[in-house]
Amino acid sequence: MITNQVLTNRTNSGNAQEPTNIPRRTLIGGSLAVLLSSSVRVMAQESDARPNDPFILLLKGFYQPVPVGDGPANNLGLSAVNLSDGSYSKTRIYPVWIGIPDSQNQEKAIGTFYVSGAAGLCAYDLPGGALAMQFIAGGNFPVVVPDGRGGQYDEGTIPLTILEATGIYRAFAGGHNNMVDKLHQLVAGAPFAGFPGSGYDEFCFCIISQYQFP
């Protein structure tokens, strides 16, 4: 009975109300479509912002010292390192396989790598966040190849533990980094002798994962 009465009322008043109801339904439907479309875009952006696990970066270029007090503002939001204490040097970071927006061009640097041999610590300044890491036992350069110009290439692998991670890399805190390094040392001698002033040109792949790398 209630259903029939409602249908009767709608039929009897159809000509008076329909012009108003159709635009209203159209407006509501359009608004829902906009909201749903916005939600899908936001979800897609959040998904796109998640780095691969593992993701791979390339450190490339000459190391330059970071003078006391000249580290990045707010220390990249990291507490495990002090990038302004004068012990750090820096070089550029390039994407290899990372999976975040604006990381498809492998010829364009996307961040800065900071390293302190004295502290045994390093940091990655990347789009969407930063990571602090500590070098652990087991890394070395078992292969040293003369470059024929008075320098040498130091080749080896170096493991690191991820101490801290911010932004889109938060899930990588406690994870692992396996460096595969071919470091060009311009003046032959013990690896890292006179670093970085004697000239060190980096070429190092970093395999960064949330789990221990075999």
HELIX and SHEET records of a PDB file:
HELIX    1   1 ILE A    2  ASN A   12  1                                  11    
HELIX    2   2 GLY A   14  ASP A   48  1                                  35    
HELIX    3   3 ALA A   73  GLY A   77  5                                   5    
HELIX    4   4 GLY A  167  PHE A  172  5                                   6    
SHEET    1   A 9 ASN A 140  PRO A 146  0                                        
SHEET    2   A 9 GLN A 152  ALA A 165 -1                                        
SHEET    3   A 9 GLY A 129  PHE A 135 -1                                        
SHEET    4   A 9 LEU A 121  LEU A 126 -1                                        
SHEET    5   A 9 GLY A 111  SER A 116 -1                                        
SHEET    6   A 9 SER A  89  TRP A  97 -1                                        
SHEET    7   A 9 PHE A  55  PRO A  65 -1                                        
SHEET    8   A 9 TYR A 200  SER A 209 -1                                        
SHEET    9   A 9 HIS A 176  GLN A 185 -1                                        
END                                                                             
